[in-house]
Amino acid sequence: MTTMRQTAATEFAGRPGTAREWLDRARRVARLLAADAAERDRHPRPPHAEVRLLKDAGLVTLLGPKAHGGGGERWTTALRVCREVSRADGSIGQLLGYHYLWAWAVRFFGTEAQIAEQEAAYTRGGLFYGGAINPRDAHVVAVDEGDALRLDGRKSFASGGAVSDLTCLLAGLADGRPVFAAVASDSPGLRYNHDWDNMGQRLTESGSLSLSGVRVPWDAALGYTGKSARPLPYGSLSLLTLQLIMTNLYQGIAEGAMEAAAEYTRTTTRPWPYGGDVKESATEEWYILEAYGDFRSKLWATEALIDRVGEELSELLHAPRGAVTPQQRGEAAVRIAAAKQRIIKEGLEVCTRIFDVMGARSTASRHGFDRFWRNLRTHSLHDPVAYKQREVGRYALLGEPPEPTFYS
C-alpha cells in the first residue's frame, strides 16, 4: 500500500477533462488496487489508504460541480468508473459507488440552498461519504430540541462510515417523517462498532453504527425549511440509483474474475494429458476456449443492458428535479431490475466456473481467486433477486411498473 500511495502522488497530476479520460484514470486506479487485492482480502483492515487513493486520483469529486473544482461529469461516467474499480477490488468499488450516491443525496432530498452549500463543501474539500441508511432496521429516533435534532439508535450497517469524512444518516421523527442528514463522521455520539465479519466485501467497513445524542441542526436536515418539508418525486430515484450502482458493481466483479482467470490460464494452467489429443498449451484446449467464449458472450450481453439502463437513469438524474414523471421512473425501475437479476445470475456462474478453466492449482489460497465469488455472493444478497424477477414479470405480463419502495 505504501507503493500505491507513492505512485498515486506522482501519477494523478491534473484533472481529467472528458469521460474517456476519467475512465482511463479509473483503470489506472484499478491496476494499483489489483496489485495486492488478494493479500488485502486475506488480511482486511480499514481501507484508509484505498480511500486516500481515490481522493488522490480525483475520483471522489467526479460528480462535483466544475465551479468548485469537481469533474462536472454525468452519472453514466460515475457508474462506469465504479465498475472499473470493482474489477480490481469489489470492496473499494462499492465504497466509491456509495460515495457517489450519498454525495448526490442533497440533490435527491435537499433544498436548492442546501445543494449549493453542500456540493461546494464536499467538492472543494475532496470529502468522502459513507452511509448508515438500512431501512430494515428500526428507525434511528430523531427528537426535536429546538434549533437542532438529537439522534439516538443503531444501524446494522454503516458502509464506509469508519473511513469517511461524512456519514449520511436516516432517522425518524415522532410523527413518522423521515430525516436525512450528512454529519461529520467523527461527530460526538457516533460509534463505529467494527463488527463487519462477512465472507465477502471484507474491506467495506460495513459494520454497525451506534448513535447516542448525535446533534443535527435543523438546517442540515435535507429538504426541511422551518421544520417542514415537501418531498419531490425526484427523491425516489435514489433507490434506483443505488440498485444500478449495485448492478455495475456486480458487472465489474464478474469482469475482474474473468480477466484474472484468463491471465492465469494463459500463464499457468496446464493442458490435460489424457484426452487422446494432447495440446501444447492450455489455451488450445477446446473446452477452455468454449468456456471463455461463453463467459465473454454473457458478460458482453449484461454490459450492454446495464449501459443502456445507465443512460436512461442518467437522463432522469440530470433533468430538472420537478420534471421526472412516475411513468419515466417506473420504466427505468423495471429495466434496472432486469439488468440486476441478469448480472447476478451470469456473474455468479462466471465466478464459479473460472476454476474449471484454471485447474486445481488455482485454488491455492495465495491466489485468492475465490474472492470474486465471495464478494458477488455476499453483496447480491442485499435484497432477494426473486423479487426483481417478479417486478419484471408483472411488467411483462400486466404492464405494471414497480412501485417505489426502499428496494425498488
LOLUM-179212 format. One record per residue (C-alpha): residue in three letters; chain; x, y, z. Coordinates in pm, whole numbers. Each point is the difference from the previous one (the first is absolute). Example, Ala and Ser with C-alpha at 12.3 -4.5 7.8 and 13.67 -1.06 7.14 Angstrom:
2
REC,ALA,A,1230,-450,780 .
REC,SER,A,137,344,-66 .
//
This chain:
408
REC,MET,A,0,0,0 .
REC,THR,A,296,232,53 .
REC,THR,A,95,-52,-365 .
REC,MET,A,-360,73,-97 .
REC,ARG,A,6,331,185 .
REC,GLN,A,339,101,-142 .
REC,THR,A,-119,-80,-351 .
REC,ALA,A,-326,190,49 .
REC,ALA,A,184,311,112 .
REC,THR,A,188,22,-330 .
REC,GLU,A,-233,-167,-251 .
REC,PHE,A,-320,198,43 .
REC,ALA,A,103,358,-63 .
REC,GLY,A,-269,218,-156 .
REC,ARG,A,-367,-79,-50 .
REC,PRO,A,-154,-199,-286 .
REC,GLY,A,-204,208,-242 .
REC,THR,A,-215,-261,-176 .
REC,ALA,A,-193,-314,89 .
REC,ARG,A,260,-210,-182 .
REC,GLU,A,279,155,204 .
REC,TRP,A,-190,-68,325 .
REC,LEU,A,-38,-365,-99 .
REC,ASP,A,369,-20,-81 .
REC,ARG,A,80,138,343 .
REC,ALA,A,-234,-252,163 .
REC,ARG,A,184,-280,-183 .
REC,ARG,A,333,126,134 .
REC,VAL,A,-145,5,351 .
REC,ALA,A,-125,-354,-57 .
REC,ARG,A,346,-118,-103 .
REC,LEU,A,144,133,325 .
REC,LEU,A,-274,-168,203 .
REC,ALA,A,35,-329,-186 .
REC,ALA,A,370,-31,85 .
REC,ASP,A,-69,-114,357 .
REC,ALA,A,-377,-59,-3 .
REC,ALA,A,28,-366,104 .
REC,GLU,A,233,84,287 .
REC,ARG,A,-224,280,128 .
REC,ASP,A,-300,-235,-19 .
REC,ARG,A,184,-260,209 .
REC,HIS,A,98,256,264 .
REC,PRO,A,-275,263,-9 .
REC,ARG,A,31,326,187 .
REC,PRO,A,-174,338,-25 .
REC,PRO,A,75,124,-354 .
REC,HIS,A,136,343,88 .
REC,ALA,A,277,-25,-259 .
REC,GLU,A,-240,-118,-270 .
REC,VAL,A,-234,293,63 .
REC,ARG,A,303,231,-6 .
REC,LEU,A,83,-143,-342 .
REC,LEU,A,-350,81,-126 .
REC,LYS,A,44,354,127 .
REC,ASP,A,347,43,-149 .
REC,ALA,A,-132,-118,-336 .
REC,GLY,A,-283,253,16 .
REC,LEU,A,-267,-267,-37 .
REC,VAL,A,-195,111,309 .
REC,THR,A,-85,336,-159 .
REC,LEU,A,-84,-132,-346 .
REC,LEU,A,-367,108,39 .
REC,GLY,A,85,323,183 .
REC,PRO,A,-67,335,-170 .
REC,LYS,A,281,129,-219 .
REC,ALA,A,-38,341,162 .
REC,HIS,A,137,-149,322 .
REC,GLY,A,272,-211,-160 .
REC,GLY,A,-204,-312,-68 .
REC,GLY,A,-25,-204,-316 .
REC,GLY,A,-354,110,-86 .
REC,GLU,A,-55,-343,-155 .
REC,ARG,A,-322,-189,-62 .
REC,TRP,A,-124,-308,178 .
REC,THR,A,76,-219,-301 .
REC,THR,A,367,70,63 .
REC,ALA,A,-26,-47,378 .
REC,LEU,A,-162,-342,-42 .
REC,ARG,A,265,-118,-243 .
REC,VAL,A,277,130,226 .
REC,CYS,A,-152,-200,286 .
REC,ARG,A,-2,-307,-226 .
REC,GLU,A,364,46,-98 .
REC,VAL,A,115,24,362 .
REC,SER,A,-212,-304,89 .
REC,ARG,A,190,-213,-253 .
REC,ALA,A,300,23,230 .
REC,ASP,A,-164,24,342 .
REC,GLY,A,-372,-38,57 .
REC,SER,A,22,153,346 .
REC,ILE,A,153,325,-122 .
REC,GLY,A,-236,8,-298 .
REC,GLN,A,-293,-24,240 .
REC,LEU,A,133,277,221 .
REC,LEU,A,55,229,-299 .
REC,GLY,A,-347,-71,-140 .
REC,TYR,A,-163,64,337 .
REC,HIS,A,201,320,33 .
REC,TYR,A,-145,123,-330 .
REC,LEU,A,-349,-87,120 .
REC,TRP,A,29,185,331 .
REC,ALA,A,177,297,-152 .
REC,TRP,A,-310,30,-223 .
REC,ALA,A,-240,-41,297 .
REC,VAL,A,-25,377,37 .
REC,ARG,A,-140,11,-354 .
REC,PHE,A,-243,-283,71 .
REC,PHE,A,-135,152,320 .
REC,GLY,A,142,347,65 .
REC,THR,A,-99,358,-67 .
REC,GLU,A,171,209,-266 .
REC,ALA,A,194,183,270 .
REC,GLN,A,116,-328,155 .
REC,ILE,A,109,-128,-340 .
REC,ALA,A,214,307,-63 .
REC,GLU,A,157,-9,345 .
REC,GLN,A,69,-372,35 .
REC,GLU,A,126,-62,-353 .
REC,ALA,A,243,288,32 .
REC,ALA,A,127,-131,334 .
REC,TYR,A,52,-362,-97 .
REC,THR,A,148,82,-340 .
REC,ARG,A,245,262,124 .
REC,GLY,A,106,-221,289 .
REC,GLY,A,12,-326,-197 .
REC,LEU,A,-214,-154,274 .
REC,PHE,A,-103,-365,0 .
REC,TYR,A,-349,-121,98 .
REC,GLY,A,-114,-312,182 .
REC,GLY,A,-356,-84,92 .
REC,ALA,A,-216,-167,265 .
REC,ILE,A,-344,-20,-157 .
REC,ASN,A,-114,-366,24 .
REC,PRO,A,-383,31,-8 .
REC,ARG,A,-58,-344,152 .
REC,ASP,A,139,118,333 .
REC,ALA,A,-224,176,247 .
REC,HIS,A,21,372,-66 .
REC,VAL,A,265,199,172 .
REC,VAL,A,-211,231,217 .
REC,ALA,A,17,373,-74 .
REC,VAL,A,-117,228,284 .
REC,ASP,A,-66,369,-59 .
REC,GLU,A,198,206,250 .
REC,GLY,A,-71,346,-135 .
REC,ASP,A,268,106,-247 .
REC,ALA,A,136,-354,-36 .
REC,LEU,A,-96,-366,-10 .
REC,ARG,A,138,-265,233 .
REC,LEU,A,58,-339,-161 .
REC,ASP,A,13,-324,198 .
REC,GLY,A,-4,-362,-114 .
REC,ARG,A,193,-257,-196 .
REC,LYS,A,51,-99,-360 .
REC,SER,A,110,-350,-98 .
REC,PHE,A,210,122,-291 .
REC,ALA,A,205,315,-43 .
REC,SER,A,192,-70,-320 .
REC,GLY,A,311,211,-17 .
REC,GLY,A,-90,209,302 .
REC,ALA,A,314,-76,196 .
REC,VAL,A,224,114,-289 .
REC,SER,A,-214,290,-121 .
REC,ASP,A,-9,372,65 .
REC,LEU,A,-380,23,-3 .
REC,THR,A,-265,-259,87 .
REC,CYS,A,-350,18,-144 .
REC,LEU,A,-265,-95,257 .
REC,LEU,A,-369,-83,-11 .
REC,ALA,A,-209,62,311 .
REC,GLY,A,-369,31,80 .
REC,LEU,A,-195,270,183 .
REC,ALA,A,-277,-89,244 .
REC,ASP,A,-264,81,-265 .
REC,GLY,A,159,-243,-246 .
REC,ARG,A,173,250,-224 .
REC,PRO,A,343,-112,-117 .
REC,VAL,A,309,211,54 .
REC,PHE,A,304,-32,-225 .
REC,ALA,A,318,178,101 .
REC,ALA,A,373,-22,-59 .
REC,VAL,A,212,47,311 .
REC,ALA,A,373,2,62 .
REC,SER,A,108,-361,43 .
REC,ASP,A,190,88,316 .
REC,SER,A,-302,172,159 .
REC,PRO,A,-41,-46,376 .
REC,GLY,A,-244,-281,66 .
REC,LEU,A,83,-204,-311 .
REC,ARG,A,163,-336,74 .
REC,TYR,A,114,-236,-272 .
REC,ASN,A,-6,-350,144 .
REC,HIS,A,243,-161,-247 .
REC,ASP,A,-201,-324,1 .
REC,TRP,A,-7,-69,-374 .
REC,ASP,A,113,-362,-29 .
REC,ASN,A,-153,-136,-320 .
REC,MET,A,143,-235,-257 .
REC,GLY,A,8,265,-273 .
REC,GLN,A,37,375,-52 .
REC,ARG,A,241,-15,290 .
REC,LEU,A,145,350,-39 .
REC,THR,A,-327,195,-4 .
REC,GLU,A,-7,74,375 .
REC,SER,A,-370,-87,-9 .
REC,GLY,A,-37,-70,370 .
REC,SER,A,-264,143,229 .
REC,LEU,A,-26,358,122 .
REC,SER,A,-130,121,336 .
REC,LEU,A,-137,351,48 .
REC,SER,A,-30,163,341 .
REC,GLY,A,-101,363,20 .
REC,VAL,A,123,91,-347 .
REC,ARG,A,-103,359,-69 .
REC,VAL,A,-113,112,-346 .
REC,PRO,A,-97,364,-58 .
REC,TRP,A,-342,33,-159 .
REC,ASP,A,151,182,-294 .
REC,ALA,A,209,-312,-74 .
REC,ALA,A,-310,-223,-24 .
REC,LEU,A,-32,-47,-376 .
REC,GLY,A,-306,159,-153 .
REC,TYR,A,-123,168,316 .
REC,THR,A,-81,370,18 .
REC,GLY,A,-148,126,324 .
REC,LYS,A,-33,-359,125 .
REC,SER,A,-221,-100,-292 .
REC,ALA,A,84,-173,-326 .
REC,ARG,A,-166,-73,-331 .
REC,PRO,A,160,-310,-154 .
REC,LEU,A,44,-10,-377 .
REC,PRO,A,-69,-310,-214 .
REC,TYR,A,360,46,-116 .
REC,GLY,A,112,-129,339 .
REC,SER,A,-129,-349,-84 .
REC,LEU,A,273,-23,-262 .
REC,SER,A,243,-53,288 .
REC,LEU,A,-114,-362,32 .
REC,LEU,A,41,-63,-373 .
REC,THR,A,344,157,8 .
REC,LEU,A,105,-229,284 .
REC,GLN,A,-128,-304,-190 .
REC,LEU,A,191,99,-312 .
REC,ILE,A,318,63,199 .
REC,MET,A,-33,-357,129 .
REC,THR,A,-57,-126,-354 .
REC,ASN,A,319,167,-125 .
REC,LEU,A,186,-132,305 .
REC,TYR,A,-100,-355,-92 .
REC,GLN,A,94,48,-366 .
REC,GLY,A,341,126,107 .
REC,ILE,A,61,-290,237 .
REC,ALA,A,-94,-254,-267 .
REC,GLU,A,218,170,-260 .
REC,GLY,A,287,5,247 .
REC,ALA,A,-44,-370,69 .
REC,MET,A,9,-86,-369 .
REC,GLU,A,306,217,-63 .
REC,ALA,A,193,-139,297 .
REC,ALA,A,-89,-354,-104 .
REC,ALA,A,103,61,-361 .
REC,GLU,A,343,124,107 .
REC,TYR,A,46,-309,216 .
REC,THR,A,-115,-230,-282 .
REC,ARG,A,241,159,-246 .
REC,THR,A,299,-19,232 .
REC,THR,A,-52,-288,241 .
REC,THR,A,-276,-247,-90 .
REC,ARG,A,129,-324,-152 .
REC,PRO,A,-169,-191,-284 .
REC,TRP,A,-168,-329,90 .
REC,PRO,A,226,-289,-106 .
REC,TYR,A,-259,-280,-5 .
REC,GLY,A,-250,113,-262 .
REC,GLY,A,148,-184,-296 .
REC,ASP,A,99,324,-170 .
REC,VAL,A,273,157,212 .
REC,LYS,A,34,375,-42 .
REC,GLU,A,316,201,51 .
REC,SER,A,-183,274,187 .
REC,ALA,A,-314,27,211 .
REC,THR,A,-109,283,-231 .
REC,GLU,A,-47,-261,-275 .
REC,GLU,A,-239,-213,206 .
REC,TRP,A,-341,5,-167 .
REC,TYR,A,-195,-6,327 .
REC,ILE,A,200,296,133 .
REC,LEU,A,-61,202,-316 .
REC,GLU,A,-370,-90,12 .
REC,ALA,A,-27,111,362 .
REC,TYR,A,168,336,-55 .
REC,GLY,A,-221,55,-305 .
REC,ASP,A,-302,-59,221 .
REC,PHE,A,130,231,274 .
REC,ARG,A,78,281,-242 .
REC,SER,A,-332,-25,-186 .
REC,LYS,A,-204,8,320 .
REC,LEU,A,189,292,149 .
REC,TRP,A,-17,198,-325 .
REC,ALA,A,-377,-50,7 .
REC,THR,A,-40,112,361 .
REC,GLU,A,232,294,-62 .
REC,ALA,A,-212,117,-294 .
REC,LEU,A,-318,-10,208 .
REC,ILE,A,164,168,298 .
REC,ASP,A,141,280,-217 .
REC,ARG,A,-339,58,-162 .
REC,VAL,A,-185,34,328 .
REC,GLY,A,286,212,133 .
REC,GLU,A,-57,249,-279 .
REC,GLU,A,-376,3,71 .
REC,LEU,A,47,63,371 .
REC,SER,A,268,260,-61 .
REC,GLU,A,-243,199,-213 .
REC,LEU,A,-243,7,291 .
REC,LEU,A,266,83,259 .
REC,HIS,A,126,298,-198 .
REC,ALA,A,-347,127,-96 .
REC,PRO,A,-169,280,197 .
REC,ARG,A,-111,-150,329 .
REC,GLY,A,-365,86,-57 .
REC,ALA,A,-13,-151,-348 .
REC,VAL,A,23,-372,81 .
REC,THR,A,-332,-183,-46 .
REC,PRO,A,-119,-318,175 .
REC,GLN,A,-12,-177,-338 .
REC,GLN,A,361,86,-79 .
REC,ARG,A,103,-111,345 .
REC,GLY,A,-192,-328,-27 .
REC,GLU,A,142,-94,-339 .
REC,ALA,A,354,68,119 .
REC,ALA,A,-67,-207,313 .
REC,VAL,A,-112,-311,-188 .
REC,ARG,A,298,4,-235 .
REC,ILE,A,240,46,289 .
REC,ALA,A,-166,-299,167 .
REC,ALA,A,50,-201,-319 .
REC,ALA,A,366,98,-25 .
REC,LYS,A,65,-79,364 .
REC,GLN,A,-152,-347,-4 .
REC,ARG,A,186,-91,-321 .
REC,ILE,A,346,104,123 .
REC,ILE,A,-51,-177,333 .
REC,LYS,A,-78,-325,-185 .
REC,GLU,A,271,32,-264 .
REC,GLY,A,256,150,237 .
REC,LEU,A,-30,-276,259 .
REC,GLU,A,33,-259,-275 .
REC,VAL,A,318,160,-136 .
REC,CYS,A,152,40,346 .
REC,THR,A,-64,-370,68 .
REC,ARG,A,97,-150,-337 .
REC,ILE,A,335,180,-29 .
REC,PHE,A,149,-282,208 .
REC,ASP,A,-102,-251,-270 .
REC,VAL,A,230,175,-246 .
REC,MET,A,285,79,238 .
REC,GLY,A,43,-341,161 .
REC,ALA,A,59,-139,348 .
REC,ARG,A,310,207,79 .
REC,SER,A,-202,320,-36 .
REC,THR,A,-172,-74,331 .
REC,ALA,A,317,81,195 .
REC,SER,A,-79,264,260 .
REC,ARG,A,278,231,-117 .
REC,HIS,A,-185,66,-326 .
REC,GLY,A,-324,104,170 .
REC,PHE,A,-213,-70,-307 .
REC,ASP,A,-290,-97,225 .
REC,ARG,A,-35,364,108 .
REC,PHE,A,-189,85,-317 .
REC,TRP,A,-276,-252,75 .
REC,ARG,A,-3,88,370 .
REC,ASN,A,-33,371,-76 .
REC,LEU,A,-277,-42,-253 .
REC,ARG,A,-186,-259,205 .
REC,THR,A,16,212,315 .
REC,HIS,A,-122,325,-149 .
REC,SER,A,-260,-150,-236 .
REC,LEU,A,-194,-118,306 .
REC,HIS,A,-76,367,79 .
REC,ASP,A,-357,-65,-115 .
REC,PRO,A,-152,-321,-144 .
REC,VAL,A,58,-27,-374 .
REC,ALA,A,-329,-188,-28 .
REC,TYR,A,-181,326,73 .
REC,LYS,A,183,164,-291 .
REC,GLN,A,-119,-280,-226 .
REC,ARG,A,-354,46,127 .
REC,GLU,A,14,374,-72 .
REC,VAL,A,108,-68,-357 .
REC,GLY,A,-264,-271,-33 .
REC,ARG,A,-283,226,112 .
REC,TYR,A,111,260,-251 .
REC,ALA,A,27,-252,-283 .
REC,LEU,A,-332,-168,78 .
REC,LEU,A,-215,281,137 .
REC,GLY,A,178,318,-106 .
REC,GLU,A,43,103,365 .
REC,PRO,A,330,176,85 .
REC,PRO,A,147,-50,349 .
REC,GLU,A,-138,214,279 .
REC,PRO,A,262,214,177 .
REC,THR,A,134,-169,313 .
REC,PHE,A,327,5,190 .
REC,TYR,A,116,-278,-233 .
REC,SER,A,-148,89,-339 .
//
